[in-house]
Amino acid sequence: MNSVLTLVVVVWLGFCSVVVLGRPHHSGADLGARFVSENMEKDIKALEDPLKLLDTKLVGEPVFRNLMGELDVKFEKHEQWLLLNATLDVYLNIFSNMLKENHPEEVKQGLSRLRGKVEDLKRSYYQDRLKMKIQDLADIKTNDAVVQRKAVNEFKEVYQRASQLGTILHQRAKKVTQS
């Protein structure tokens, strides 16, 4: 078994307990609510022995834990959302890769259920609207003369909005670092 992939399952448990179970948070949302179900805990517990999740070799450099600790301190809510969305994508890839490996059926079932929980979470709270908009922007035909002229006509509005947001975010970040 690839120890890096094993480490990821350990980190998943840490991710759930540190982020989802409720770190101190000031948004007004009840993050003290328990989002990790007993079934999920049982699935992770059942993976401990076959994946050797308690191996002392897994206590080195964490995969995601440092980022989870920095979220509230260093990132605005929208940045946290983007980072967590990307982190969930990484977990989908990790679980998918692990499912392709030669594991006993009960391990594959547990990994599949964990992957399903990530898919459910993304579907509920992290839909890929942003990725679709970014793809739409990437698909703009920048070498088309009509598109170029339209873009120049709209440039002031875009520049104004980008400058306003950049200024607001810079000021907020400055306040956070000064406190």
GUKOLGU-160249 format. One record per residue (C-alpha): residue number from 1; residue in one letter; x, y, z. Coordinates in nm, 3 decimals, m for minus. Example, Ala and Ser with C-alpha at 12.3 -4.5 7.8 and 13.67 -1.06 7.14 Angstrom:
<gulos>
+-----+---------+---------+---------+---------+
: num : residuo :      c1 :      c2 :      c3 :
+-----+---------+---------+---------+---------+
:   1 :       a :   1.230 :  m0.450 :   0.780 :
:   2 :       s :   1.367 :  m0.106 :   0.714 :
+-----+---------+---------+---------+---------+
</gulos>
This chain:
<gulos>
+-----+---------+---------+---------+---------+
: num : residuo :      c1 :      c2 :      c3 :
+-----+---------+---------+---------+---------+
:   1 :       m :   0.000 :   0.000 :   0.000 :
:   2 :       n :   0.131 :   0.341 :  m0.091 :
:   3 :       s :   0.198 :   0.520 :   0.238 :
:   4 :       v :   0.119 :   0.861 :   0.086 :
:   5 :       l :  m0.233 :   0.746 :   0.003 :
:   6 :       t :  m0.265 :   0.594 :   0.349 :
:   7 :       l :  m0.162 :   0.926 :   0.498 :
:   8 :       v :  m0.438 :   1.099 :   0.310 :
:   9 :       v :  m0.703 :   0.890 :   0.485 :
:  10 :       v :  m0.550 :   0.985 :   0.820 :
:  11 :       v :  m0.553 :   1.348 :   0.716 :
:  12 :       w :  m0.916 :   1.311 :   0.604 :
:  13 :       l :  m1.005 :   1.219 :   0.961 :
:  14 :       g :  m0.809 :   1.519 :   1.084 :
:  15 :       f :  m0.974 :   1.739 :   0.822 :
:  16 :       c :  m1.318 :   1.633 :   0.937 :
:  17 :       s :  m1.243 :   1.675 :   1.305 :
:  18 :       v :  m1.056 :   2.006 :   1.274 :
:  19 :       v :  m1.257 :   2.187 :   1.007 :
:  20 :       v :  m1.597 :   2.027 :   0.989 :
:  21 :       l :  m1.651 :   1.960 :   1.357 :
:  22 :       g :  m1.608 :   2.323 :   1.433 :
:  23 :       r :  m1.303 :   2.533 :   1.485 :
:  24 :       p :  m1.361 :   2.870 :   1.647 :
:  25 :       h :  m1.535 :   3.071 :   1.381 :
:  26 :       h :  m1.693 :   3.414 :   1.374 :
:  27 :       s :  m1.943 :   3.384 :   1.091 :
:  28 :       g :  m2.242 :   3.322 :   1.313 :
:  29 :       a :  m2.289 :   2.975 :   1.166 :
:  30 :       d :  m2.308 :   2.688 :   1.413 :
:  31 :       l :  m1.984 :   2.513 :   1.325 :
:  32 :       g :  m2.004 :   2.332 :   1.656 :
:  33 :       a :  m2.265 :   2.114 :   1.490 :
:  34 :       r :  m2.143 :   1.764 :   1.424 :
:  35 :       f :  m2.113 :   1.699 :   1.051 :
:  36 :       v :  m1.905 :   1.382 :   1.076 :
:  37 :       s :  m2.161 :   1.107 :   1.119 :
:  38 :       e :  m2.113 :   0.798 :   1.332 :
:  39 :       n :  m2.116 :   0.595 :   1.010 :
:  40 :       m :  m1.831 :   0.803 :   0.869 :
:  41 :       e :  m1.635 :   0.758 :   1.190 :
:  42 :       k :  m1.699 :   0.383 :   1.171 :
:  43 :       d :  m1.580 :   0.375 :   0.808 :
:  44 :       i :  m1.259 :   0.556 :   0.898 :
:  45 :       k :  m1.207 :   0.337 :   1.207 :
:  46 :       a :  m1.255 :   0.026 :   0.990 :
:  47 :       l :  m0.980 :   0.154 :   0.756 :
:  48 :       e :  m0.725 :   0.193 :   1.038 :
:  49 :       d :  m0.592 :  m0.163 :   1.038 :
:  50 :       p :  m0.602 :  m0.253 :   0.668 :
:  51 :       l :  m0.449 :   0.082 :   0.565 :
:  52 :       k :  m0.219 :   0.102 :   0.869 :
:  53 :       l :  m0.345 :   0.451 :   0.950 :
:  54 :       l :  m0.187 :   0.455 :   1.294 :
:  55 :       d :   0.163 :   0.383 :   1.159 :
:  56 :       t :   0.416 :   0.617 :   1.320 :
:  57 :       k :   0.560 :   0.692 :   0.975 :
:  58 :       l :   0.246 :   0.897 :   0.904 :
:  59 :       v :   0.313 :   1.160 :   1.170 :
:  60 :       g :   0.556 :   1.362 :   0.956 :
:  61 :       e :   0.465 :   1.659 :   0.740 :
:  62 :       p :   0.084 :   1.680 :   0.711 :
:  63 :       v :  m0.088 :   1.696 :   0.376 :
:  64 :       f :  m0.371 :   1.938 :   0.457 :
:  65 :       r :  m0.357 :   2.014 :   0.830 :
:  66 :       n :  m0.134 :   2.323 :   0.794 :
:  67 :       l :  m0.375 :   2.474 :   0.543 :
:  68 :       m :  m0.671 :   2.396 :   0.771 :
:  69 :       g :  m0.498 :   2.581 :   1.055 :
:  70 :       e :  m0.437 :   2.885 :   0.836 :
:  71 :       l :  m0.787 :   2.920 :   0.690 :
:  72 :       d :  m0.945 :   3.147 :   0.951 :
:  73 :       v :  m0.623 :   3.335 :   1.019 :
:  74 :       k :  m0.491 :   3.411 :   0.673 :
:  75 :       f :  m0.783 :   3.389 :   0.432 :
:  76 :       e :  m1.109 :   3.572 :   0.367 :
:  77 :       k :  m1.429 :   3.364 :   0.351 :
:  78 :       h :  m1.435 :   3.355 :  m0.028 :
:  79 :       e :  m1.072 :   3.242 :  m0.034 :
:  80 :       q :  m1.150 :   2.974 :   0.225 :
:  81 :       w :  m1.434 :   2.853 :   0.005 :
:  82 :       l :  m1.201 :   2.829 :  m0.296 :
:  83 :       l :  m0.933 :   2.647 :  m0.098 :
:  84 :       l :  m1.177 :   2.402 :   0.056 :
:  85 :       n :  m1.338 :   2.339 :  m0.282 :
:  86 :       a :  m0.995 :   2.260 :  m0.427 :
:  87 :       t :  m0.914 :   2.043 :  m0.124 :
:  88 :       l :  m1.233 :   1.845 :  m0.175 :
:  89 :       d :  m1.136 :   1.795 :  m0.541 :
:  90 :       v :  m0.801 :   1.656 :  m0.426 :
:  91 :       y :  m0.981 :   1.416 :  m0.192 :
:  92 :       l :  m1.204 :   1.298 :  m0.476 :
:  93 :       n :  m0.891 :   1.220 :  m0.679 :
:  94 :       i :  m0.720 :   1.050 :  m0.386 :
:  95 :       f :  m1.018 :   0.828 :  m0.303 :
:  96 :       s :  m1.065 :   0.744 :  m0.672 :
:  97 :       n :  m0.698 :   0.646 :  m0.702 :
:  98 :       m :  m0.714 :   0.437 :  m0.386 :
:  99 :       l :  m1.023 :   0.258 :  m0.518 :
: 100 :       k :  m0.821 :   0.150 :  m0.824 :
: 101 :       e :  m0.566 :  m0.026 :  m0.601 :
: 102 :       n :  m0.585 :  m0.386 :  m0.490 :
: 103 :       h :  m0.767 :  m0.359 :  m0.157 :
: 104 :       p :  m1.010 :  m0.595 :   0.016 :
: 105 :       e :  m1.375 :  m0.530 :  m0.067 :
: 106 :       e :  m1.456 :  m0.384 :   0.278 :
: 107 :       v :  m1.176 :  m0.126 :   0.232 :
: 108 :       k :  m1.308 :  m0.033 :  m0.112 :
: 109 :       q :  m1.660 :   0.000 :   0.027 :
: 110 :       g :  m1.539 :   0.232 :   0.306 :
: 111 :       l :  m1.337 :   0.444 :   0.063 :
: 112 :       s :  m1.632 :   0.457 :  m0.173 :
: 113 :       r :  m1.861 :   0.580 :   0.104 :
: 114 :       l :  m1.607 :   0.849 :   0.200 :
: 115 :       r :  m1.581 :   0.957 :  m0.163 :
: 116 :       g :  m1.962 :   0.968 :  m0.177 :
: 117 :       k :  m1.970 :   1.198 :   0.127 :
: 118 :       v :  m1.725 :   1.434 :  m0.043 :
: 119 :       e :  m1.937 :   1.429 :  m0.360 :
: 120 :       d :  m2.249 :   1.505 :  m0.153 :
: 121 :       l :  m2.074 :   1.791 :   0.027 :
: 122 :       k :  m1.954 :   1.942 :  m0.301 :
: 123 :       r :  m2.298 :   1.905 :  m0.455 :
: 124 :       s :  m2.461 :   2.073 :  m0.155 :
: 125 :       y :  m2.220 :   2.357 :  m0.082 :
: 126 :       y :  m1.939 :   2.366 :  m0.336 :
: 127 :       q :  m2.107 :   2.343 :  m0.674 :
: 128 :       d :  m1.874 :   2.422 :  m0.954 :
: 129 :       r :  m2.043 :   2.745 :  m1.069 :
: 130 :       l :  m1.716 :   2.929 :  m1.029 :
: 131 :       k :  m1.522 :   2.672 :  m1.231 :
: 132 :       m :  m1.780 :   2.696 :  m1.509 :
: 133 :       k :  m1.751 :   3.076 :  m1.516 :
: 134 :       i :  m1.372 :   3.053 :  m1.522 :
: 135 :       q :  m1.395 :   2.806 :  m1.809 :
: 136 :       d :  m1.630 :   3.044 :  m1.992 :
: 137 :       l :  m1.368 :   3.317 :  m1.952 :
: 138 :       a :  m1.093 :   3.085 :  m2.075 :
: 139 :       d :  m1.305 :   3.003 :  m2.383 :
: 140 :       i :  m1.333 :   3.368 :  m2.491 :
: 141 :       k :  m1.179 :   3.404 :  m2.837 :
: 142 :       t :  m0.918 :   3.667 :  m2.755 :
: 143 :       n :  m0.787 :   3.678 :  m3.112 :
: 144 :       d :  m1.130 :   3.761 :  m3.261 :
: 145 :       a :  m1.145 :   4.129 :  m3.370 :
: 146 :       v :  m1.511 :   4.174 :  m3.269 :
: 147 :       v :  m1.450 :   4.023 :  m2.925 :
: 148 :       q :  m1.145 :   4.246 :  m2.882 :
: 149 :       r :  m1.341 :   4.563 :  m2.960 :
: 150 :       k :  m1.628 :   4.461 :  m2.733 :
: 151 :       a :  m1.376 :   4.396 :  m2.455 :
: 152 :       v :  m1.219 :   4.739 :  m2.497 :
: 153 :       n :  m1.569 :   4.894 :  m2.473 :
: 154 :       e :  m1.626 :   4.711 :  m2.143 :
: 155 :       f :  m1.277 :   4.764 :  m2.000 :
: 156 :       k :  m1.356 :   5.063 :  m1.774 :
: 157 :       e :  m1.631 :   4.875 :  m1.592 :
: 158 :       v :  m1.416 :   4.563 :  m1.542 :
: 159 :       y :  m1.114 :   4.766 :  m1.432 :
: 160 :       q :  m1.327 :   4.965 :  m1.185 :
: 161 :       r :  m1.477 :   4.650 :  m1.028 :
: 162 :       a :  m1.140 :   4.472 :  m1.005 :
: 163 :       s :  m0.979 :   4.779 :  m0.848 :
: 164 :       q :  m1.261 :   4.823 :  m0.594 :
: 165 :       l :  m1.248 :   4.460 :  m0.485 :
: 166 :       g :  m0.869 :   4.456 :  m0.474 :
: 167 :       t :  m0.869 :   4.766 :  m0.254 :
: 168 :       i :  m1.130 :   4.622 :  m0.015 :
: 169 :       l :  m0.948 :   4.291 :   0.019 :
: 170 :       h :  m0.613 :   4.462 :   0.066 :
: 171 :       q :  m0.757 :   4.684 :   0.341 :
: 172 :       r :  m0.915 :   4.386 :   0.519 :
: 173 :       a :  m0.593 :   4.187 :   0.499 :
: 174 :       k :  m0.401 :   4.486 :   0.633 :
: 175 :       k :  m0.642 :   4.515 :   0.931 :
: 176 :       v :  m0.606 :   4.145 :   1.008 :
: 177 :       t :  m0.226 :   4.161 :   1.009 :
: 178 :       q :  m0.230 :   4.473 :   1.230 :
: 179 :       s :  m0.452 :   4.313 :   1.495 :
+-----+---------+---------+---------+---------+
</gulos>
